[in-house]
Amino acid sequence: MTITGLEPLSIAVVGAGEWGKNHVRMFAQLKGSRLVTVCDLEESRLASVRAAYPGVRVTTRYEDVVRDPAVEGVVIASFAAQHYDQARRALEAGKHVLVEKPMTLAAEEAEELVHVATRAARCLMVGHLLLYHPAVVKMNQLVASEEIGELFYLYSQRLNLGQVRKDENALWSFGPHDVAVALYLFACEPEMVTAKGEAFLQKGIVDVVFVTLHFPQRKLAHIHLSWLDPHKIRRTTLVGSRKMVVFDDMEPNDKIRIYDKGVDIRRQPMSYEDYLHVRFGDILIPHIGSAEPLRLECQHFLDCSRNGATPRSDGVHGLQVVRVLAAAQKSLEMDGAPVPVKG
Ligand SMILES: NC(=O)c1ccc[n+]([C@@H]2O[C@H](COP(=O)([O-])OP(=O)(O)OC[C@H]3O[C@@H](n4cnc5c(N)ncnc54)[C@H](O)[C@@H]3O)[C@@H](O)[C@H]2O)c1
């Protein structure tokens, strides 16, 4: 089915749970979209959709979505274990697909989805929301333009008390966000991953994880994930050769601070003390706007589906993130031993 520039894209949302209901709201609102179907296994979820959007068809059967020729794009926000099968079937039926994170639970599955999307010439995008966050886009500009100099390392914390999941551990639940940001900012894949963590609340389901991504040229990303922590923290710190940046997503307004701080290496020092010169400069809070990341993400999916552009969080990016998560999972199971990402 070809889509002309001005026609809205007909969308089905699969999984109208805690997160999927936000997709339902967004695709019902956006100008370039027509929400036609919502699919969920739970009648109670569908009843809420029916009440809010009487013109939208609701169903508990996924076949109704893939078999409907009127559906052009499928947004998958069901359980992670179903993402691969549902995305594959939608792509094979000629639909564009936006699949929530984690894209799949195995790298082989993610690779297969990339092939299927290429064969079908359909858009495959992954819901790595932070890549559409204006603060992350700003950080990427600061890195790409070398305003902060060379990016040496970064560290992220995604901590909270609660949201304890039974179907996935803290690595697969929270990790996709920070891994996606690290890959985006370093613009490459890590070579090696190490991860240590523990399951305190439920047997075999890790509650807290410390992951380290080892990038080429000794660059590092360290990620601390936990749903068993007294603090609610969502913060990323970048350390560059000239400047440092802190993105604090819990700050209502000033989400980014650029610190003109660093250690300069003097080429012709007067003395050894003079060789490494510590610089304490100003702190800048740039204006980054207040656009809702999910709105930007959904709009990007509509635009890429319409004009054939490659999404920022395309299937290949999703595959790279799953490869890192799979390597981290393996490292966790080997008590923190280093695991090559493409091994
Ligand atoms: N991008 C983000 O920031 C973000 C945030 C939260 C959750 N998520 C992701 O979104 C997905 C959903 O998370 P959630 O918190 O909404 O979970 P949830 O359990 O609240 O909702 C999942 C919904 O999917 C439905 N479902 C499951 N299998 C289905 C099937 N075969 N057909 C139709 N419906 C089906 C369930 O009935 C349920 O209503 C997960 O992959 C999660 O990781 C992403």
The ligand as an SDF file (V2000), in Angstrom:
LIG
                    3D

 44 48  0  0  0  0  0  0  0  0999 V2000
    9.2270    3.6050   26.1620 N   0  0  0  0  0  0  0  0  0  0  0  0
    8.9730    3.7370   27.4260 C   0  0  0  0  0  0  0  0  0  0  0  0
    9.3250    4.7210   28.0630 O   0  0  0  0  0  0  0  0  0  0  0  0
    8.2000    2.6400   28.1340 C   0  0  0  0  0  0  0  0  0  0  0  0
    7.6760    2.8770   29.4050 C   0  0  0  0  0  0  0  0  0  0  0  0
    6.9670    1.8460   30.0170 C   0  0  0  0  0  0  0  0  0  0  0  0
    6.8180    0.6240   29.3820 C   0  0  0  0  0  0  0  0  0  0  0  0
    7.3620    0.4460   28.1410 N   0  0  0  0  0  0  0  0  0  0  0  0
    7.2310   -0.8570   27.4510 C   0  0  0  0  0  0  0  0  0  0  0  0
    5.9060   -0.9910   26.9480 O   0  0  0  0  0  0  0  0  0  0  0  0
    5.5000   -2.3650   27.0080 C   0  0  0  0  0  0  0  0  0  0  0  0
    4.2110   -2.4670   27.8290 C   0  0  0  0  0  0  0  0  0  0  0  0
    4.4800   -2.0540   29.1530 O   0  0  0  0  0  0  0  0  0  0  0  0
    3.2810   -1.6810   30.1510 P   0  0  0  0  0  0  0  0  0  0  0  0
    3.9230   -1.0740   31.3390 O   0  0  0  0  0  0  0  0  0  0  0  0
    2.2330   -0.9270   29.4220 O   0  0  0  0  0  0  0  0  0  0  0  0
    2.7550   -3.1480   30.5220 O   0  0  0  0  0  0  0  0  0  0  0  0
    1.2670   -3.5520   30.9510 P   0  0  0  0  0  0  0  0  0  0  0  0
    1.3730   -4.9160   31.5300 O   0  0  0  0  0  0  0  0  0  0  0  0
    0.6490   -2.4610   31.7730 O   0  0  0  0  0  0  0  0  0  0  0  0
    0.4770   -3.6030   29.5760 O   0  0  0  0  0  0  0  0  0  0  0  0
    0.6630   -4.5720   28.5990 C   0  0  0  0  0  0  0  0  0  0  0  0
   -0.6780   -4.7650   27.9010 C   0  0  0  0  0  0  0  0  0  0  0  0
   -0.4680   -5.6170   26.7700 O   0  0  0  0  0  0  0  0  0  0  0  0
   -1.5720   -6.4750   26.6720 C   0  0  0  0  0  0  0  0  0  0  0  0
   -1.2020   -7.6540   25.8990 N   0  0  0  0  0  0  0  0  0  0  0  0
   -0.2970   -8.6030   26.2310 C   0  0  0  0  0  0  0  0  0  0  0  0
   -0.2320   -9.5150   25.2660 N   0  0  0  0  0  0  0  0  0  0  0  0
   -1.0940   -9.1590   24.2940 C   0  0  0  0  0  0  0  0  0  0  0  0
   -1.4920   -9.7290   23.0590 C   0  0  0  0  0  0  0  0  0  0  0  0
   -0.9810  -10.8720   22.6130 N   0  0  0  0  0  0  0  0  0  0  0  0
   -2.4110   -9.0840   22.3200 N   0  0  0  0  0  0  0  0  0  0  0  0
   -2.9410   -7.9220   22.7660 C   0  0  0  0  0  0  0  0  0  0  0  0
   -2.6290   -7.3590   23.9440 N   0  0  0  0  0  0  0  0  0  0  0  0
   -1.7030   -7.9570   24.6970 C   0  0  0  0  0  0  0  0  0  0  0  0
   -1.9230   -6.8080   28.1200 C   0  0  0  0  0  0  0  0  0  0  0  0
   -3.2550   -7.2800   28.2420 O   0  0  0  0  0  0  0  0  0  0  0  0
   -1.7150   -5.4700   28.8090 C   0  0  0  0  0  0  0  0  0  0  0  0
   -2.8990   -4.6860   28.8500 O   0  0  0  0  0  0  0  0  0  0  0  0
    6.6750   -3.1330   27.6140 C   0  0  0  0  0  0  0  0  0  0  0  0
    7.4490   -3.6630   26.5870 O   0  0  0  0  0  0  0  0  0  0  0  0
    7.4450   -2.0680   28.3740 C   0  0  0  0  0  0  0  0  0  0  0  0
    8.8120   -2.3570   28.5050 O   0  0  0  0  0  0  0  0  0  0  0  0
    8.0230    1.4230   27.5050 C   0  0  0  0  0  0  0  0  0  0  0  0
  1  2  1  0
  2  3  2  0
  2  4  1  0
  4  5  1  0
  4 44  2  0
  5  6  2  0
  6  7  1  0
  7  8  2  0
  8  9  1  0
  8 44  1  0
  9 10  1  0
  9 42  1  0
 10 11  1  0
 11 12  1  0
 11 40  1  0
 12 13  1  0
 13 14  1  0
 14 15  2  0
 14 16  1  0
 14 17  1  0
 17 18  1  0
 18 19  2  0
 18 20  1  0
 18 21  1  0
 21 22  1  0
 22 23  1  0
 23 24  1  0
 23 38  1  0
 24 25  1  0
 25 26  1  0
 25 36  1  0
 26 27  1  0
 26 35  1  0
 27 28  2  0
 28 29  1  0
 29 30  1  0
 29 35  2  0
 30 31  1  0
 30 32  2  0
 32 33  1  0
 33 34  2  0
 34 35  1  0
 36 37  1  0
 36 38  1  0
 38 39  1  0
 40 41  1  0
 40 42  1  0
 42 43  1  0
M  CHG  2   8   1  16  -1
M  END
$$$$
